[in-house]
């Protein structure tokens, strides 16, 4: 079947995601090389984002806080009471007009009793209290004269009750004024059983949640799966009302509470609601029940708008808090991208979805793995990091001029020893045709033509293959990062390991890190190696360790490549590191004694200096005079080029010889 493709005009909304796993790993490569912590590198990537297309958490958090501030500067919660007062004033005006019309009719009809009764009612009507809560309570028992006033008051009370009861259940929105006695009693029973479950939980007993939901599940269309989920939903609803009250002045809060009390005219229901609020606050003490928001805007909010405002602000704060605490991509999977879109826009939503995929994308590509809850590079990921570092260094101008062309002439490799082995990239192509064909037939079976693939190749072993054994001595003292030298030096180590693994697989590369003391760094641990938070440059210990490592290697050439930015300031004495700055003569003497031992064993030392201090230059001059190696002064920008050029040129000289 032919693939059918559809094309559409570019309108700016289409997403072309060409960021693959290698690109993501490349974004954190320098961070990982410097600090050696994959989790921390990914955490910093989440914070800063990737380029201009993928926002980081830091930018999203800033947008959230701007949205929050703009919301507070636009709205005014005091409008809740203003709206209630205006609607009550309208009811009062309509009723007053109705009373006056009835009075006129009584006077026209000469009905003195009716006239006297209406005058008395008007006097009582005009004496109604001014605050909204008391007025609602009085009007609730009032016998209206004007039908329109009675209708509008009923609508106001129903609406306010509906909005108030949403803090308990989204299904208690039909209003309580017209609720049948049976339905009202069922509501009170539901709240009573809910309160009892909270008390049981607090006292260590297990409530019958399933039985409760079987009886009252229709009150909770969100269909909570367990009691914890139900209580969390209720707590969040009640929290909005508490925060709305806390955002008002003392006078406004008192008046709104009076309104809410007037709406809850059933004493038993009001007691159950108050008890539920108290128990929920005890169950969730960490929630910001008393947190208010400092509004300063002019746009008035009604009660429904105020509740929505509290919900929006709380969602913003919750998302801000969660993003601020996110330390790895796995934590971001708990964030709903749709919530991000609703609060700060579609660009942030796309970025969030992309950030959530980072770790999974790297794992699926085989570049990282999760070991006991901690992310680590796989061998493939380590190779990718090395290849990237190598590629960056090979783009340097010196390497461009030098080229890297293999010679077609083969040097003498010694007499064959009549043994074969599978071919590896970089080996001389001394193919054993018979064994290669046999491997192909074993793989495919008899018949012609015989199809040979690289995995079938076997080559002849010789008595001796020319190899180079190198130990890279990497300065890990605190001065390296302080002078911005560490990243370049570590990148050279990673690149050199990648170069030898790919192009000179029979060579040996050992790595020694040194600061106050020296230690061997295995290639598998190289990405995690970082600088030490100590002072001291113990070359003596490092030379001794490098010499021991090279003694195990039977190679035609053995060499030490040292990268440092300071003269030796520490040595080992009686098994303990001794540090002194400026360096004491004993430190210089012990270090040069190790140089002499290396020289006697035929180990060449090439030094790459990242500083031009007179003390370092004097020491390196003495070292090279004693050893016969070479010294280079370089900078972090061209260090890698110097080291790789010297290493490859060394191999060329070996081929020629």
C-alpha angles and dihedrals in degrees: 000000000000118000113246114217126195123205130198135180117269109255100168096256099088115103118220105188109193096156105116131184093269090055091050091049089048090055092059098034098100092043091049093047092050101044103019094219116120094188091052092046091053090046091055090046090054089052097049101032126211120290119304096313104060116051118215126227091256091061093044092050090051090052090050092052092048090050090050093050093047090050092053092046092052104047139062119199092196085079087078091073093037090056092048092047093048092051091047089049089054090051091048092049093050092048092047089052090049091051091050092050091050090048091052090051091050092050092048091049092046090236100155095177092053090045092051091049092050093049090052091049091049091052091051091044092055090051094061113127120261101226114095098233095053092044092053090049092050094045090048089068095035123114103226122219096192114063093205091053090050091049094049092047090051091050091050094049093045092049094048092046091049091052093044095049092051087080088068103036135350088224094059089080102104089086128248098241094077096030114125117245089248093052091045091051091049089053091052091047090052092052091046092053091044090053090048091053089053091050091047091051092049091051094050099257122129111241122220097249095165091053091049092051091047089058101034106019091119089069089063112049090171084077099218113211097218143002093269091057092047093049092047090054092049092046092052091051094048090044090062092057093046092050091048090055091046090054092062133079118262092258094048092047092051092050094047091048088052089053092050091049091051091052092053094065095159107088095205093048091048091051092050091048092050091047091050091052092050094047092048092052089052091048094049105034093156094064114102095249094160097041113124130187123231104231118188104168135110102227105104120223126211120214093272091046091048091053090048089049091053089048093050093046092047091049089051092049093046092050091045091051094047094048091047091053097043109116101171140019091258091066090054091062087077091063116093108227089206088061089052090051093050093050105037109007146264097294090059091046092054091047092050092051089050094048090050089058098050100092093038090051092051091047094048089051089053094242098117136020136197112243114184093329095315125104117232136174117259119223087261091052091050090052090051091052090049093047091051092050090046092049092051092050094045089057088066117116096244093056091046090057094042097051123199108242121157118230117242091215116092122218125221112277102181133259119321115254093205094246127117137201138180114285118255125196109270096029120126106262098244093151121198097213096192096054092041092055090045090054091051092050091048089054100044104022128237122321140078145312095041108218113210123198128186092259088065094059118114122181133201118256119226130208094255133011119197109247136174121217116201133182115196111209108205121194108228097174119131093254090070097069092033089061093040092247101116101079093053092047094047091046089055090054092050093045094047090052090050092048095050093044092052106034105019104030094162092057121097123232121186124180127210121187116200137186121127086349134006129246137178116251114206114221090242089057095045096098090055095048115109139168121287123244091229137092122239137087106216104186092157093064091042094052090049092051093045091050091052091050093050092047088069092056121083100203135143091238129030121185144165121219110197124193115190144144100206146042120259112285101167140045138174117261122176088347094304127104114245116202129194134162120225086036117254119235089248091062092052091046095050092046093051089047088062089048089056091051091051090049093051090053092052096252114149117213120208115186127204111196121204094186134050100210112148092236093055092046092051092049095047091048090056091046094052093045090055097041104032093228125128134258128212130191109210143153132237089259096060103022093103093050092052094049097045094044090051092047095049093043087052090056091048091053089050091053092049093049 
